[in-house]
Amino acid sequence: MPSTASIRRRTSRLRLASLDAISQAALIQWHRERYAPQDAILGIAGDVRAKNLIAKLEKQLAGWKKPKSAETWPRNPTAATERKVFLVDRPNSVQTTLALGNIAIDRLNPDYTSMVVMNHVIGGGASSRLFLNLREEKGYTYGVLQRFQRAQISGALARRRQPAYRSHPRRPHGIF
C-alpha cells in the first residue's frame, strides 16, 4: 500500500498539471457562463430608498444579460449499494479515524427539513446524541460528528469519529 505522503505528492502533481492545462479563453468562457444575473444575489444595507435604488441598479446592470448557454447540472449521484472498506495504513499512528457515509436526499425531497433537524439531534454538535453517548457517557472518543451536506443535488450524510487513545475499542462502538 502506498504511503500517505506518496499519495499527497502524486495528487498535488495531478492538480498542478490540470491547472496548467487550463487556457485563459476557457477561464473567460467559464466566468461568462456562471457569473450571470440569474445567479446573482444583491445584499444592500444602509439608508436607502428602494424605489431610487432599484432604478439605479436597473440602469447600472442593464447590460448584464443572461448567457445563451443552457445550464447543465450533473446527474444526481446514486447511493452505494454495497459496503466498501478503505484502509489507510499509517504505521506508528496512535489514533484511528473512522468515517462512514452515503448519498443523502436533495433539497426538493419532502423529508429535507426533517433530515436537517434529525442531523442536528443525532450528530450535529456537542449536544447531539452521538457526542453525548460516545464521548461524554462512554469516553470512547475525543469527538464525533455527523454532517448532512446540503446541496442543490443530492448531498452526503457522513459520520466521523476519532477514538480516544486510552479506550481505543477493537470495534467501532456506537458509530453505526
C-alpha positions as CSV (number, residue, x, y, z in Angstrom):
1,M,0.0,0.0,0.0
2,P,1.5,3.4,-0.9
3,S,2.3,5.8,1.9
4,T,0.1,8.8,2.7
5,A,3.0,11.1,1.7
6,S,3.4,9.5,-1.7
7,I,-0.4,9.8,-2.3
8,R,-0.3,13.5,-1.4
9,R,2.7,14.1,-3.8
10,R,1.0,12.3,-6.6
11,T,-2.4,14.1,-6.3
12,S,-0.6,17.5,-5.9
13,R,1.2,17.0,-9.2
14,L,-2.1,16.0,-10.9
15,R,-3.8,19.1,-9.6
16,L,-1.0,21.4,-10.8
17,A,-0.9,19.7,-14.2
18,S,-4.6,20.1,-14.7
19,L,-4.4,23.8,-13.7
20,D,-1.5,24.4,-16.1
21,A,-3.7,22.9,-18.9
22,I,-6.5,25.5,-18.5
23,S,-6.3,28.3,-21.1
24,Q,-7.2,31.9,-20.5
25,A,-10.0,31.6,-23.1
26,A,-11.5,28.6,-21.2
27,L,-11.5,30.6,-17.9
28,I,-13.2,33.6,-19.5
29,Q,-15.9,31.4,-21.0
30,W,-16.4,29.6,-17.7
31,H,-16.8,33.0,-16.0
32,R,-19.2,34.3,-18.6
33,E,-21.4,31.2,-18.3
34,R,-21.5,31.2,-14.5
35,Y,-21.3,34.8,-13.2
36,A,-24.7,35.8,-14.6
37,P,-27.6,37.8,-13.4
38,Q,-29.9,34.8,-12.8
39,D,-27.4,33.5,-10.2
40,A,-26.7,36.9,-8.5
41,I,-27.9,37.9,-5.1
42,L,-27.5,41.6,-4.0
43,G,-27.3,42.4,-0.4
44,I,-27.9,46.0,0.3
45,A,-27.9,47.7,3.7
46,G,-28.0,51.4,4.7
47,D,-30.1,54.4,4.5
48,V,-31.6,53.9,1.0
49,R,-35.0,54.2,-0.6
50,A,-36.0,51.0,-2.5
51,K,-37.6,53.0,-5.4
52,N,-34.4,55.0,-6.0
53,L,-32.1,52.1,-5.5
54,I,-34.0,49.8,-7.9
55,A,-33.9,52.4,-10.6
56,K,-30.1,52.9,-10.2
57,L,-29.5,49.2,-10.2
58,E,-31.6,48.6,-13.3
59,K,-29.6,51.3,-15.1
60,Q,-26.2,50.0,-13.9
61,L,-26.9,46.4,-14.6
62,A,-28.9,46.8,-17.8
63,G,-26.0,45.4,-19.9
64,W,-25.6,42.3,-17.8
65,K,-27.5,39.7,-19.8
66,K,-28.3,36.0,-19.1
67,P,-25.9,33.9,-21.1
68,K,-27.3,31.8,-24.0
69,S,-25.7,28.6,-22.9
70,A,-28.1,26.2,-21.2
71,E,-27.5,25.3,-17.6
72,T,-26.1,21.8,-17.1
73,W,-26.3,20.1,-13.8
74,P,-24.5,16.9,-13.0
75,R,-26.8,13.9,-12.7
76,N,-27.9,13.0,-9.2
77,P,-25.4,10.7,-7.6
78,T,-26.6,7.2,-6.7
79,A,-26.2,5.8,-3.2
80,A,-23.8,3.0,-2.6
81,T,-25.5,-0.4,-2.7
82,E,-22.7,-2.4,-1.1
83,R,-20.3,-1.9,1.8
84,K,-16.8,-0.9,1.0
85,V,-13.9,-0.5,3.4
86,F,-11.0,1.8,2.6
87,L,-8.0,1.4,4.9
88,V,-5.2,3.9,5.0
89,D,-2.4,2.3,6.9
90,R,-0.3,4.7,8.9
91,P,2.3,2.8,10.8
92,N,3.1,4.2,14.3
93,S,-0.1,6.2,14.5
94,V,-1.6,6.2,18.0
95,Q,-5.1,7.1,16.9
96,T,-7.7,6.0,14.4
97,T,-10.2,7.9,12.5
98,L,-13.4,6.1,11.5
99,A,-15.7,7.6,8.8
100,L,-18.8,6.3,7.1
101,G,-21.3,7.9,4.8
102,N,-23.5,7.6,1.8
103,I,-25.6,9.8,-0.5
104,A,-28.4,11.7,1.2
105,I,-31.5,13.4,-0.1
106,D,-31.7,16.6,-2.2
107,R,-33.4,19.9,-1.1
108,L,-36.5,19.1,-3.1
109,N,-37.2,16.0,-1.1
110,P,-40.3,16.4,1.1
111,D,-38.2,15.0,4.0
112,Y,-35.5,17.6,3.6
113,T,-36.5,19.7,6.7
114,S,-36.9,16.6,8.8
115,M,-33.4,15.4,7.7
116,V,-31.9,18.7,8.8
117,V,-33.5,18.5,12.2
118,M,-32.5,14.8,12.5
119,N,-28.9,15.6,11.6
120,H,-28.7,18.2,14.3
121,V,-30.2,16.0,17.0
122,I,-28.2,12.9,16.2
123,G,-24.8,14.3,15.3
124,G,-24.8,18.0,14.7
125,G,-22.7,19.2,17.6
126,A,-21.6,18.9,21.2
127,S,-25.2,18.5,22.4
128,S,-26.0,15.7,19.9
129,R,-26.8,12.2,20.9
130,L,-23.7,10.7,19.2
131,F,-21.5,13.2,21.1
132,L,-23.1,12.8,24.4
133,N,-23.2,9.0,24.2
134,L,-19.8,8.2,22.7
135,R,-17.8,11.0,24.3
136,E,-19.5,12.0,27.5
137,E,-21.0,8.8,28.7
138,K,-18.7,6.1,27.4
139,G,-15.4,8.0,26.8
140,Y,-14.8,6.2,23.5
141,T,-13.8,9.2,21.5
142,Y,-12.4,12.7,21.6
143,G,-15.0,13.8,19.1
144,V,-17.8,12.5,16.9
145,L,-19.9,14.3,14.4
146,Q,-22.5,13.7,11.7
147,R,-22.6,16.0,8.7
148,F,-25.5,16.4,6.4
149,Q,-24.2,18.1,3.3
150,R,-26.9,20.4,1.8
151,A,-26.7,20.7,-1.9
152,Q,-28.8,21.5,-4.9
153,I,-28.3,17.9,-6.0
154,S,-28.2,15.1,-3.5
155,G,-25.6,15.7,-0.8
156,A,-23.9,13.4,1.6
157,L,-24.6,12.1,5.0
158,A,-21.4,11.3,6.9
159,R,-20.3,10.3,10.4
160,R,-16.8,10.7,11.7
161,R,-15.2,9.6,14.9
162,Q,-11.7,9.7,16.5
163,P,-11.5,7.1,19.2
164,A,-9.7,8.1,22.4
165,Y,-6.3,6.5,22.8
166,R,-6.9,5.3,26.3
167,S,-10.1,3.5,25.3
168,H,-9.3,2.5,21.7
169,P,-12.0,-0.1,21.1
170,R,-11.4,-3.1,18.9
171,R,-14.7,-2.3,17.1
172,P,-16.4,1.0,16.3
173,H,-18.9,1.1,19.2
174,G,-21.9,3.3,18.7
175,I,-21.0,4.9,15.3
176,F,-23.3,2.7,13.3
